[in-house]
Amino acid sequence: MGDMDGLDVTACTNCPALVESRSRIVNGTGPADADVLFVGEGPGEQEDRDGEPFVGRSGTILDDTLREKGLARADVRITNCVRCRPPENRDPTGEELENCRGYLEAEIELIDPDVVVALGKVPSEHLLERDVAVTSEAGTIERATLGGADRDVLICVHPAATLYDRSQEETLDAALEKAAAMAGDGGAGGQSQLGDF
Ligand code: SF4
């Protein structure tokens, strides 16, 4: 295990191939009391360069869709299953996912969100520990033990899926609508509505 400072992993060499391919460890961003926690697969090229999850085109799609639902990027927390960029954007291996799991669990426990949104197949399968057909299951909420408690996990398509298949826009839209509705249900925190800006 590497070093963690609050929500941030400051040093870690658990995955040799990823240590080789990363330029930095990409930690989650967003408030520590966020009601919604998005979990992506891992950093891509741009995330690795900027040090932030979901920048670039998928980030823009996510931001735009969130805004339509009355949520701002600044109100939600976004993190990844693995914090280091895999070479040639391959999927993280099962071993790498397991290596990074403790950090994700610690982050979920500290954030204590009302809903954990899995963005795409890899995070959905990792969090729910089963095979997931994301397109048909998007919008489904399932309970899972994460970060020391039973939590609601919302399956969602990856925002980039809408780039290749326009019909996925509706699926993404409906899932994020559900996430926005669940935000704040747990009491603590509270999202800023767009009208407040
Ligand atoms: S992906 Fe996670 S476990 Fe692997 S080296 Fe990076 S921070 Fe460590």
Boltz pocket constraint, residues with backbone or C-beta under 6 A from the ligand:
constraints:
  - pocket:
      binder: B
      contacts: [[A, 2], [A, 9], [A, 12], [A, 13], [A, 14], [A, 15], [A, 18], [A, 19], [A, 25], [A, 81], [A, 82], [A, 83], [A, 84], [A, 96], [A, 99], [A, 100], [A, 101]]
      max_distance: 6.0
